[in-house]
Amino acid sequence: MTTVRLGWGHDITRARAVWMPALLALVVYVPALDNGFALDDRPIAQDNVTVRTVGRALGAFFDPYWPPRDGAGQYRPLTILSLAVDWTIAGGNPVWIHGVNLVLHGLVVALLVLVLMRWLPPPAALIAGIVFAVHPVHVEAVASVVGRSELLVAIALFGAILAARRYRRAPTPGPKGWWLGATLACVGLGLFSKEHGVVAIAVLALDHWLDGERPPGKQAALYLSVTAMTLGWLYLFRGIAGSYVHLAEAPTIRGLSFGERLMTMIPAQLHVIRLLVWPMDLAADYDPLVIPRIVHVTWTAGVAAATVGGIVLLSLIGARRAPAVTFAVWLGIIAYSPTSNILFPSGIMLSERNLYLAAAAPAVVLGLLPGLVVRRGERRLAMGVVAILVAAFGVRTWTRVPFWKDTATVVIGDFIAHSENYRARSRMATLYERVGNVPAAFAEGMVAAAIFPDDAFLSVTTVPLGLKMGYVELAAAEAERSLRLAPEDDGLQRMVTLARLTLGRLEDARRLARVSLEEHPTSEAAVGAYRAVLDSLDGPAWAESTMEARSAWIAGRLGTAADTLRAGLDALTRVESVDPEWCWDLWFARSLVARFKDVRGAKRGDASMCDGRVTPRQ
């Protein structure tokens, strides 16, 4: 394998090339020790009872990362377990938790340098490690608690690469088996820390191709083992969190065809390149209008496709002379692909923390730059350029870390920097509501809806506020708009039901509430909406009791549910006949009665009580 030879920096040993950038990675993130919990940190690391003890985390090992009600198809039990260890040691002290993230980032830097020294001499690997350590795109992953999953996956992938190299070089079956086990352990760490670990087999194949010491045919055991582990994880993931994946699709691309999604995401790759090359303008969110939805061919898409294609082509052409560059470029492509929205839709448009490994590409290029210059004077100039860039990156990282101090700091800071982002305005609405400024909250929420009217769930904030302020018609229109975008969502159905009740459209409200209950018979939101309808229409006591019983049944209070249901059915025995407008309630009550053997003896009513009209949606 031909590599680039550098004739400088002979005093930089391999050990120094490893520990010096790792130490810098710790130093530049010292301000993070003053951070608290921001955005997703609160529900995952602060308020989540699962992370309070190791026992609870182990007991929830086969639970989704997010609670099912939050609708996100993610499964990260080892990330949760690591946070549980933090809570056990430090009682949830954010200084400790952030400190662990700092140490993990330093470990990632050290492992990257070790991986790169397969192709680079220590001086070049040192510079690459320093650039990677201070790259500003890493701030979100390191300075926010939930970014730990990115750090664990990076450790797992680099560890798997190093172990697989030892496996390929092992002379006897004994050491070979030990290194195979170490590789699989690292792959398992990645898979169970974040879904991105699924790319491990592609990363191992990339390193094997560029390593070039042994033919692939002799490594079948490793690839078969990693494939089997990955398929096993995929089966487990589908059973635990797979059914929620479609719920987490980013609003910007929701409902788009494959071609339309590409027209939006291909131009977005220019943002990716800009973040890797000159990451001075950073954001907590890149939803519209930071990255707009585009559903037709544009010249920007052509420029983006040509730029990405050129980078990929150059990396392949230079694979023999600069394998480290090829490795870093393709590592970034592979690691970023699951959330790129190119292959399939994901829950985000673009996130800086998902570019954590992709930052290796500019780091390696800058590491090689001084050594490619032959003349001493030009080499000093190159070193000066690299030093200036490292200093600029370091200062930007140091000043960016406090941005993630807490939720209010993130929300206000992102709103000031990117007020064109509808999500930034939506978060400001939530923040205003939290401090009691209802008019400002409603205004910001409506502005967010005007900027990007295709997000159905903005109305969860705006509609209740509008009703509270007396803007009934406006709130009702906003609720109806949302329901058209997501007609099967039980929460939106409840909200529209309440808006219709407020407007006095009682029959429309009842009709929608009944449809919602038929579609979501175990939804507390649907039950709550229909109970509000019953109150407004002064429904019969037996119907209110049976609906109250369903609410108790959903909450798991089976004894209360049985008693309440029995009381409702007893009230029904005193009714000679059921008014046709309440025949639906009789039918729906009977669907719950079937679940309780001990109340079947009570008179439940039959078709004759409704003259045969005991049918759904009557």
Secondary structure, DSSP 8 states (H G I E B T S, - for coil): ---------TT--HHHHHHHHHHHHHHTTGGGGG----TTHIIIIIS-GGGSSHHHHHHTTTS-SS-GGG------HHHHHHHHHHHHHHTT-HHHHHHHHHHHHHHHHHHHHHHHTTTS-HHHHHHHHHHHHH-GGGHHHHHSGGGHHHHHHHHHHHHHHHHHHHHHH--SHHHHHHHHHHHHHHHHHHHTT-GGGGGHHHHHHHHHHHH-SS-GGGGHHHHHHHHHHHHHHHHHHHHHTGGGGGGG--TTTTT--HHHHHHHHHHHHHHHHHHHH-TTS--S---TTSS----S--HHHHHHHHHHHHHHHHHHHTTTT-HHHHHHHHHHHHHHGGGSSSSS--S-S--GGGGTGGGHHHHHHHHHHHHH--SHHHHHHHHHHHHHHHHHHHHHHHHHGGGGSSHHHHHHHHHHH-TT-HHHHHHHHHHHHHTT-HHHHHHHHHHHHHH-TT-GGGHHHHHHHHHHHT-HHHHHHHHHHHHHHSTT-HHHHHHHHHHHHHHT-HHHHHHHHHHHHHH-TT-HHHHHHHHHHHHHHT--HHHHHHHHHHHHHHTT-HHHHHHHHHHHHHHHHT-SS--GGGHHHHHHHHHHHTT-GGGTTS----GGGGTT---TT-
